[in-house]
């Protein structure tokens, strides 16, 4: 990069920006351990469980299955958090219908869904950090103008600046 700057003094390197935003998503995941546990536990509830999948599809035909985030796929954890936020009550009803003795993960998921801070955390993530997931997707596209990429980054920067620090601390205490 430094060698290229000799010939192109106005060169701006933007390909690492999606990786930087992924690091932001990792920090968000670390700051919301209860939400992370919910997403992880619910992933286990539906993986390799045809009867639970069928039950979900029967009770909520218009709602997609919760995404299975892959931590090395940038932004997928944030997308999962948004899905849980958008469909929280429906997911809660469906998971509460599952038999506790069926699997340990069902018991864990039901217990987590009773916590008030889970719903608050999901809403907080959706409100303030989904812009990072959208930006990652936008920055990964080919043939995007530099001006558009810089506009995307500026939007994310401005959104993250609006995160109320006091509110975030109160969220963890409740």
C-alpha positions as CSV (number, residue, x, y, z in Angstrom):
1,X,0.0,0.0,0.0
2,X,2.8,2.4,0.9
3,X,4.5,1.7,-2.4
4,X,1.3,2.6,-4.3
5,X,0.9,5.8,-2.4
6,X,4.1,7.1,-4.0
7,X,2.5,7.0,-7.4
8,X,-1.1,7.7,-6.3
9,X,-1.0,10.2,-3.5
10,X,-4.8,10.3,-3.1
11,X,-5.1,6.6,-2.9
12,X,-7.5,5.4,-0.1
13,X,-7.5,1.7,0.9
14,X,-11.1,0.6,1.7
15,X,-10.9,-3.1,1.4
16,X,-10.1,-3.6,5.1
17,X,-13.1,-1.6,6.2
18,X,-15.5,-4.6,6.2
19,X,-13.0,-6.4,8.5
20,X,-13.0,-3.4,10.8
21,X,-16.8,-3.4,10.9
22,X,-16.7,-7.1,11.7
23,X,-14.5,-6.3,14.7
24,X,-17.2,-3.8,15.8
25,X,-19.7,-6.6,15.5
26,X,-17.4,-8.9,17.6
27,X,-17.3,-6.2,20.3
28,X,-21.1,-5.9,20.3
29,X,-21.4,-9.6,20.7
30,X,-19.0,-9.5,23.6
31,X,-20.9,-6.7,25.3
32,X,-24.2,-8.6,25.1
33,X,-23.4,-12.0,26.5
34,X,-27.0,-12.9,27.3
35,X,-28.0,-12.2,23.7
36,X,-25.1,-14.1,22.4
37,X,-26.0,-17.1,24.6
38,X,-29.6,-16.9,23.3
39,X,-28.5,-16.9,19.7
40,X,-26.1,-19.8,20.3
41,X,-28.6,-21.8,22.3
42,X,-31.4,-21.4,19.8
43,X,-29.1,-22.4,17.0
44,X,-28.7,-25.7,18.9
45,X,-32.5,-26.0,19.3
46,X,-33.1,-26.1,15.6
47,X,-30.0,-27.8,14.3
48,X,-30.6,-31.5,13.5
49,X,-34.1,-31.4,15.0
50,X,-36.6,-32.1,12.2
51,X,-39.5,-32.2,14.5
52,X,-38.8,-28.8,16.0
53,X,-38.2,-27.4,12.5
54,X,-41.5,-28.7,11.3
55,X,-43.2,-27.3,14.4
56,X,-41.6,-23.9,13.8
57,X,-42.7,-23.9,10.1
58,X,-46.2,-25.0,11.1
59,X,-46.7,-22.3,13.8
60,X,-44.9,-19.5,11.9
61,X,-45.2,-20.1,8.2
62,X,-44.4,-16.5,7.3
63,X,-41.4,-16.1,9.5
64,X,-38.0,-17.4,8.3
65,X,-36.1,-19.7,10.5
66,X,-33.6,-17.8,12.7
67,X,-30.3,-17.6,10.9
68,X,-27.4,-19.7,12.0
69,X,-24.6,-17.1,12.5
70,X,-21.1,-18.1,11.5
71,X,-18.7,-16.0,13.5
72,X,-16.2,-15.9,10.7
73,X,-18.8,-14.7,8.2
74,X,-18.9,-11.0,8.7
75,X,-22.1,-9.5,10.0
76,X,-24.1,-12.8,10.4
77,X,-24.3,-12.5,14.2
78,X,-25.8,-9.0,13.8
79,X,-28.3,-10.4,11.2
80,X,-29.3,-13.1,13.6
81,X,-29.8,-10.6,16.4
82,X,-32.0,-8.5,14.1
83,X,-34.1,-11.6,13.2
84,X,-34.6,-12.4,16.9
85,X,-35.5,-8.8,17.6
86,X,-38.1,-8.6,14.8
87,X,-39.7,-11.9,15.7
88,X,-39.1,-12.1,19.4
89,X,-42.6,-12.8,20.7
90,X,-43.4,-15.4,18.0
91,X,-40.0,-17.2,18.6
92,X,-40.6,-17.1,22.3
93,X,-44.1,-18.7,21.9
94,X,-42.8,-21.4,19.6
95,X,-39.8,-22.3,21.8
96,X,-41.9,-22.4,24.9
97,X,-44.1,-25.0,23.3
98,X,-41.2,-27.4,23.0
99,X,-40.9,-30.2,25.6
100,X,-38.3,-29.4,28.3
101,X,-37.2,-33.1,28.4
102,X,-36.6,-33.2,24.7
103,X,-33.1,-31.5,24.9
104,X,-31.0,-29.5,27.3
105,X,-30.8,-26.7,24.8
106,X,-34.6,-26.3,24.8
107,X,-34.5,-25.8,28.6
108,X,-31.7,-23.2,28.2
109,X,-33.5,-21.3,25.5
110,X,-36.8,-21.2,27.5
111,X,-34.9,-19.8,30.5
112,X,-33.1,-17.2,28.4
113,X,-36.3,-16.0,26.8
114,X,-37.8,-15.1,30.2
115,X,-35.0,-12.6,30.9
116,X,-36.2,-9.0,30.3
117,X,-32.7,-7.8,29.3
118,X,-32.6,-10.2,26.3
119,X,-35.4,-8.3,24.6
120,X,-33.9,-4.9,25.5
121,X,-30.5,-6.1,24.3
122,X,-31.9,-7.3,21.0
123,X,-33.7,-4.0,20.4
124,X,-30.6,-2.0,21.3
125,X,-28.4,-4.0,18.9
126,X,-31.0,-3.6,16.1
127,X,-31.3,0.1,16.7
128,X,-27.7,1.1,17.0
129,X,-25.6,-1.6,15.3
130,X,-27.4,-3.1,12.3
131,X,-25.9,-0.3,10.2
132,X,-22.6,-2.2,10.5
133,X,-24.0,-5.4,9.0
134,X,-25.6,-3.4,6.1
135,X,-22.3,-1.6,5.6
136,X,-20.3,-4.8,5.5
137,X,-22.5,-6.1,2.7
138,X,-22.3,-2.9,0.9
139,X,-18.5,-2.6,1.1
140,X,-18.0,-6.2,0.0
141,X,-19.7,-5.6,-3.3
142,X,-17.6,-5.1,-6.5
143,X,-17.5,-2.1,-8.7
144,X,-18.7,0.3,-6.0
145,X,-17.6,3.9,-6.4
146,X,-15.2,5.1,-3.8
147,X,-17.5,8.0,-2.9
148,X,-20.3,5.5,-2.1
149,X,-17.9,3.4,0.1
150,X,-16.8,6.5,2.0
151,X,-20.5,7.6,2.4
152,X,-21.3,4.1,3.8
153,X,-18.4,4.4,6.3
154,X,-19.4,7.9,7.3
155,X,-23.0,6.7,7.9
156,X,-21.8,3.9,10.2
157,X,-19.5,6.2,12.0
158,X,-22.3,8.7,12.7
159,X,-24.7,6.0,13.8
160,X,-22.2,4.5,16.2
161,X,-21.6,7.9,17.7
162,X,-25.3,8.1,18.6
163,X,-25.0,5.0,20.9
164,X,-26.0,6.3,24.4
165,X,-23.3,5.1,26.7
166,X,-25.3,5.5,29.9
167,X,-28.2,3.5,28.5
168,X,-25.9,0.7,27.5
169,X,-24.5,0.4,31.1
170,X,-28.0,0.4,32.5
171,X,-29.0,-2.4,30.1
172,X,-26.4,-4.7,31.6
173,X,-27.5,-4.0,35.2
174,X,-31.1,-4.9,34.7
